């Protein structure tokens, strides 16, 4: 498992904290592209369980303040 903090602030959907880390595990594919999109702020954070179940191979995120978590997706992916 790999943790990534891009130096770009993302706000947690639950507590609005900027203490968000990104998690890449063995199921995640395309982690290099995902890191690039994260740095360019072209992703959104979702904490909905339905999104997590439907997209288990997407990168994950976790909030260090409230311990909420979810998936990271391209801004146009789930819309």
C-alpha positions in Angstrom: 0.0 0.0 0.0 1.3 3.5 -0.8 0.2 6.8 0.6 0.5 10.0 -1.4 0.2 13.6 -0.3 0.5 15.9 -3.4 1.0 19.2 -1.6 -2.4 20.4 -3.1 -5.2 20.9 -0.6 -8.3 18.8 -1.1 -11.2 19.3 1.4 -12.8 16.3 3.1 -16.5 16.1 2.0 -17.5 15.4 5.7 -15.5 17.8 7.9 -14.1 20.2 5.3 -10.5 19.5 6.6 -7.6 19.7 4.3 -5.9 16.7 5.9 -6.6 14.4 3.0 -4.2 11.6 1.9 -4.5 9.4 -1.1 -4.1 5.7 -0.9 -3.0 3.4 -3.7 -3.4 -0.4 -2.9 -2.7 -3.5 -5.0 -6.2 -3.3 -6.6 -5.5 0.2 -8.0 -4.5 0.5 -11.6 -3.1 3.5 -13.3 -1.7 5.1 -10.2 0.8 7.2 -12.1 -1.9 8.9 -14.1 -4.0 9.3 -11.0 -1.2 11.1 -9.2 -0.9 13.5 -12.2 -4.6 14.2 -12.2 -4.5 14.8 -8.4 -1.7 17.3 -8.7 -3.6 19.1 -11.5 -6.8 19.2 -9.4 -8.8 17.3 -12.0 -10.3 14.8 -9.6 -13.2 14.8 -7.1 -13.5 12.9 -3.8 -16.5 10.7 -3.1 -17.4 9.2 0.3 -20.5 7.4 -0.9 -20.5 3.7 -0.2 -22.3 3.0 -3.5 -19.5 4.6 -5.5 -16.9 2.6 -3.6 -18.7 -0.7 -4.3 -19.2 0.1 -8.0 -15.6 1.2 -8.5 -13.2 -0.8 -6.3 -10.2 -0.3 -8.5 -10.1 3.5 -8.3 -7.7 5.2 -6.0 -8.8 5.8 -2.4 -8.5 8.8 -0.1 -8.7 9.1 3.7 -9.1 12.1 6.0 -6.6 12.3 8.9 -9.0 14.4 11.0 -12.4 12.6 10.9 -11.2 9.3 9.4 -13.7 9.5 6.6 -12.7 7.8 3.4 -13.8 7.0 -0.2 -12.7 7.0 -3.8 -11.0 9.4 -6.1 -12.4 9.8 -9.6 -12.0 12.1 -12.6 -14.4 15.1 -12.5 -16.3 13.8 -15.5 -16.3 10.1 -14.5 -19.3 9.7 -12.2 -21.3 12.8 -13.4 
